[in-house]
Amino acid sequence: MVGVHDLDESASRQFAALAATTSYQTLRELLDVGRPHLVHVCTPAGTHFEPARDALLAGAHVYVEKPFVETRREAEELLALAATRGLLVGAGHQQLRDPAYLALLRQMRDLGDIVQVDSYFAFRPVGPNGERAAASALAAQLVDVLPHPLYTLVDALERMVPPADHAPIEIASVVAGPRDLHAVLRANGRYGRLSVSLRARPVASLLAASGTSGTLTADFLRSSVVGAANPGATPLEKAGNPLLEAWQ
């Protein structure tokens, strides 16, 4: 690590001391003096575009925390800038490499024809007021956690629709408030359901793929996959599936 920068100079110095590196007073100084190969943008949501663009212009690869940027125009500008300079820019979508998700992808061929994918995320609000915070503050937290359940759902839908059937993913419906968001996505006759809540308990992060031959659920908190790749219709399947899931 060649250096850090934060608008809070005290926090920047503390982090630099922890990482045994240099604290810079400005991003420009970090880029010009530190000359990093990779810049990690972890500023508050809504402030990612400018530091990411400046880092690319300085010749560094960029890893941006989610949510990536606020608008499609900003995203396209960063991607185009990176491409013209031979650099990489990406968002913090680490759950796509989570062991549970990778295990689900390996097993999904056993589910037959995929019918739907369900993404569920229950999150406890942070901060001194928790669930009693103002609606605007809660909505900001909802938007901040939304990318994880959304990008895994979109990726799963894109992977589980046969290449010959690929079609743009459509938003069929959305119902949202400051504490909850529910949406239905549609991709060539297959559906994705998204549920994100700051109120539901227990805290959870799940992705379930349901097909004509069974359902499997990736649990991101426990890094496990549970379910059964069979219809569960015969007496043997009905008796054996609870044991199968308990063993998993």
Buried (B, 14 or more C-beta within 10 A) or exposed (E): EBBBBBEEEEEBBBBBEEEEBBBBEEBEEBBEEBEBEEBBBEBEBEEBBEBBBBBBEBEBBBBBBBBBBBEEEBBEBBBEBBEEBEBEBEBBBEBEEBEBBEBBBEBBEEBBEBBBBBBBBBBEBEEEEEEEBEEEBBBBBBBBBBBBBBBBBBBBBEEBBEEEEEEEBEEEEEEBBBBBBBBBBBBBEBBBBBBBBBEBEEEBBBBBBBBEBBBBBBBBEEEEBBBBBBBBEEEEBEEBBEEBEEEE
